[in-house]
Amino acid sequence: MEHQLIFKKKNMKKSILLLPIFFLMLFSCSDAYDIRQDSEVEDPEAFTTIQHLVTGLNGAYAAYGPDFGGDAIIFNDLFTDNLRKGDSNNGQGSEEFNFLMQPNSDMPEAVWGNRYATINRVNRVLRAYDRLYADFTTAEKRRADHVKGNLLALRALCHFDLFQYFTVDYKNAASPSVIKMDFVPASTFDVFPRNTAGEIRDFIKQDLTDAKTLLNGALDLRPGETAVPANIATYNTVMYLRPLAVDFIRCKLALLEGDYPTAQTLATALMAATPLSNASVYPTMYSDAAEANGECVFKLSRVLRNNQVASLYYFNYDGGTPVDPMFYGSVQLYGLYSATDVRRAVCFGGTNAVGQGVIPITKYMGSNDGDGISDIKLFRSSEAKLILAECKARNSDFLGAATDVRQLRTARMGTNPLPVYANLNAALTDILLERRKEFAFEGHRYLDIKRIGNEINVGVSRLAYDALSFSAPLALPASDYRFTLPIPRSEVSANPTITQNPNY
């Protein structure tokens, strides 16, 4: 049954290029495992044409899954204060809700395994690119460069995810971070130590710089052209990491490392390129109506037989409506929205009995592709707007920060008063509140508290009524070590060079 897989990694159901799979048995002699299986397809056989590289790119995108069971989308809200137990919950998520976090917990295993599996796919296609490129025609080289740009951007995004969850101190260049993987290991027995935060930041930046150069070069019009070739233009949409999305990652990374001038410059350009959606467009963006990308800068395509994101919250459907909820929205979160806020209608549609804690989550009701099937919105201009506000506040431009926050609130609920920030603490507290409302059920809350909370002394603080639904603690301070994930047990057990994060 679907619900049995909610907090385990799910297999992708999208058709993808079959990449090499090695089944190795541990014996004392290499002859016991240095055997090619009949079903294996080696890289030189799997990749021989430009179309094979494109298929490999699609396979890499298909592997990336923050919406898979146990991953970022559900965890960020469950471990914090945005969810409560649903009527049909049989214990799903109780460990996370009770702040139980160990190296064998689902979240570290899910993120570590998924991101490195995606990186491995990327690196295999990049290796094929290097082998094939010299023999391509001029037109094929242009298309291959665009593929490589996408691959480098996706590799940067995966390393950025890992950096956020497993690095204790983003701003300390010497802080232990994650393992940089820019190649395919020669053996499944190879092990590697953690790189420093500074090394990972520099690596992500270089991948993003190279990606944008390749993407822009492939998209530049050639003499006599009036449009980019269709086979490249198809891969320059909101579904792919186009140059604008590359800048979004750069902006988020600059914010994490405390480079606020760079983050502000990039956020300003992002806002100019993709304005905020108004209250009429905002709901259609979540129903994936035709051409209704709204303020999305990058989203993950989900179609029939892909993961159903609504299955993270519900067991079943009845006439297109999700039923048998595992989770409701928390009463506390619901109470943060005004009645005129379009975000409340999108997040909590249907019949709500707030007094009884019955608050169905409807942000992912589904689309024309099927019940519960919704594209995953990863980058939206509203995030750039709040990054812009935060950067201004950190530069003591409190009026500018307040103006940006009001503009977002006006887009969501109509005319809104200008907030007044007497100091940085007040500004950051309000911005963190707005991030909670804006990105509910989109995989932000845990990371937002980790980045900002300790600075302003704001951690998890639940209503007693919400916490009681799981007989769970009311609070977790932002200074708690659990706001950095442990290196998963599977890695620690197999890799003697790895170091664990503090207190695990």
C-alpha positions, 0 to 999 in steps of 0.5 A, spaced: 500 500 500 502 507 498 502 509 505 507 503 507 512 507 503 511 514 506 517 515 510 521 510 506 525 512 499 520 511 493 523 508 487 522 513 481 516 510 476 518 515 470 521 511 464 529 513 464 535 511 461 538 504 464 545 506 467 550 501 470 548 497 476 553 493 479 551 487 484 557 486 488 558 480 493 564 481 498 569 476 498 576 475 499 578 475 492 577 480 487 575 475 482 569 474 486 566 480 484 570 483 478 564 480 473 560 483 468 553 481 469 549 479 463 544 485 464 549 490 465 550 496 460 556 499 460 557 507 459 560 506 452 554 502 450 549 506 454 551 513 451 553 513 444 549 519 441 547 526 443 540 523 444 543 519 449 546 525 453 539 528 453 535 522 455 541 521 461 539 528 463 532 527 463 534 521 468 538 525 472 532 530 473 527 524 474 532 521 480 532 528 484 526 527 489 525 532 495 518 530 494 519 523 495 517 519 502 521 521 508 525 527 504 524 535 505 517 536 503 514 532 509 520 533 514 521 540 514 513 541 516 513 535 520 519 536 525 517 543 526 510 546 528 506 546 521 503 539 522 498 535 527 496 528 527 490 526 522 484 522 523 487 516 520 494 516 522 497 510 525 503 512 528 506 515 521 511 521 522 511 520 530 518 520 531 520 526 527 514 530 530 517 528 537 524 530 535 527 523 535 533 524 530 539 519 529 543 517 524 538 511 522 532 516 521 529 516 515 530 524 513 538 523 513 538 517 509 533 519 504 536 526 503 544 523 503 542 517 498 537 521 493 542 527 492 548 522 491 544 517 487 542 523 483 549 526 483 552 519 480 547 519 474 549 526 473 557 525 473 556 519 468 552 523 463 558 528 464 563 523 463 560 520 456 559 528 454 567 528 455 568 522 451 563 523 445 564 531 444 569 531 439 566 527 434 559 531 435 557 536 429 557 543 430 549 543 432 550 537 436 556 540 440 551 546 441 546 542 444 551 538 448 553 544 451 546 546 453 545 539 456 552 539 460 550 546 463 543 543 466 547 537 469 552 542 472 546 546 475 543 540 477 549 537 481 550 544 484 543 544 486 544 537 489 550 539 493 547 545 495 541 541 499 546 536 502 550 543 504 544 545 508 542 539 511 549 536 514 553 543 515 553 545 522 556 552 520 554 555 513 559 561 514 565 558 517 569 555 511 573 550 516 566 547 518 565 540 516 560 539 510 559 534 505 563 530 500 564 533 494 563 528 488 565 531 481 567 524 478 564 517 478 568 513 483 572 507 480 569 502 485 563 501 489 568 500 495 572 507 494 570 512 500 572 519 501 572 524 507 568 530 508 570 536 505 569 543 508 564 548 508 568 553 504 570 547 499 563 545 498 561 553 497 567 554 492 565 547 488 557 549 488 559 556 485 564 554 480 559 549 477 554 554 477 558 559 473 560 554 468 553 552 468 551 559 466 556 560 461 554 554 457 547 555 458 547 562 455 552 560 450 547 555 447 541 560 447 545 565 444 542 566 437 547 564 431 548 569 425 541 568 420 537 565 426 531 568 429 530 563 434 533 558 438 533 551 435 527 547 438 531 541 441 534 546 445 528 551 447 524 545 449 529 544 455 529 552 457 523 552 460 521 553 468 522 545 468 529 545 467 535 549 471 535 555 466 540 561 467 535 564 471 534 558 476 542 558 476 542 565 479 536 563 484 541 558 487 547 563 487 542 567 491 540 562 496 548 560 497 550 567 498 544 568 503 547 562 507 554 564 507 552 571 509 554 575 502 548 579 503 550 584 498 551 579 492 544 576 495 541 582 494 543 584 487 541 577 485 534 577 488 533 584 485 534 581 478 530 575 480 524 580 482 525 584 475 525 577 471 519 574 475 514 578 478 510 576 484 503 572 482 497 576 484 491 573 488 488 571 482 494 567 479 497 564 485 491 559 486 492 556 479 499 556 480 498 550 484 493 547 480 498 547 474 493 550 470 495 551 463 501 556 462 499 558 469 507 558 472 505 564 475 512 566 479 515 560 479 522 560 477 523 552 477 519 546 478 519 539 478 515 536 473 510 530 476 505 527 471 501 520 471 505 515 475 510 519 478 510 520 485 503 523 488 505 529 493 499 529 496 500 521 498 505 524 503 499 527 507 493 522 505 492 515 504 486 515 499 482 519 494 474 519 493 472 522 487 478 526 486 478 528 493 484 526 498 481 522 504 484 518 510 488 524 512 495 522 516 496 529 517 492 535 518 495 542 518 497 545 525 492 549 528 497 554 530 499 555 522 492 556 520 491 561 525 497 565 522 493 567 516 487 572 515 481 570 512 482 574 506 489 571 505 489 567 498 494 562 501 490 560 507 485 558 501 490 554 497 493 551 503 487 549 507 481 548 502 475 544 503 471 543 510 475 545 516 473 544 523 479 548 527 476 547 534 477 540 533 483 540 529 480 538 523 484 542 518 485 538 511 491 540 507 489 542 500 496 545 497 497 539 493 490 537 490 492 535 484 492 537 476 490 535 470 495 529 470 491 526 476 489 526 483 494 528 488 499 529 482 502 536 482 509 539 480 513 541 485 515 548 486 522 549 488 524 556 486 519 562 487 520 569 486 516 570 493 523 567 496 527 572 492 522 578 495 523 575 502 531 574 501 531 582 498 527 584 505 532 580 509 538 583 506 536 590 506 534 589 514 541 586 515 544 593 512 539 597 517 535 599 511 529 597 515 524 601 511 526 598 505 525 591 508 518 593 511 516 595 504 518 589 501 514 585 506 508 589 505 508 588 497 508 580 498 503 581 503 499 585 499 499 580 493 497 575 497 491 579 501 490 586 498 492 592 502 496 591 508 499 596 513 507 597 513 510 594 518 515 597 523 521 594 524 525 598 530 531 593 529 534 587 526 531 582 531 524 585 529 525 585 522 528 578 522 522 575 526 517 578 522 521 575 515 521 568 518 514 569 520 512 571 513 517 565 510 513 560 515 506 562 511 509 563 504 512 556 504 508 552 508 508 545 506 514 546 500 520 544 504 523 550 508 521 551 515 526 546 518 532 550 514 529 557 515 529 556 523 536 553 522 539 559 519 535 564 522 532 562 529 538 561 533 540 569 531 533 571 534 532 566 539 526 563 535 525 555 535 520 550 534 514 553 539 507 549 538 501 550 541 499 545 546 493 542 542 497 541 536 503 537 540 498 533 544 496 530 537 502 526 538 503 526 545 510 530 543 514 536 546 512 543 545 518 546 543 525 545 540 530 551 541 533 553 535 540 552 538 539 545 538 544 540 535 538 537 531 537 542 526 543 539 523 542 532 520 547 526 522 551 523 517 547 517 516 548 510 519 549 507 512 555 512 510 558 511 517 558 504 517 561 503 510 566 509 510 571 509 515 574 516 513 567 520 515 566 524 521 559 524 524 556 531 526 556 533 534 552 530 539 550 524 534 
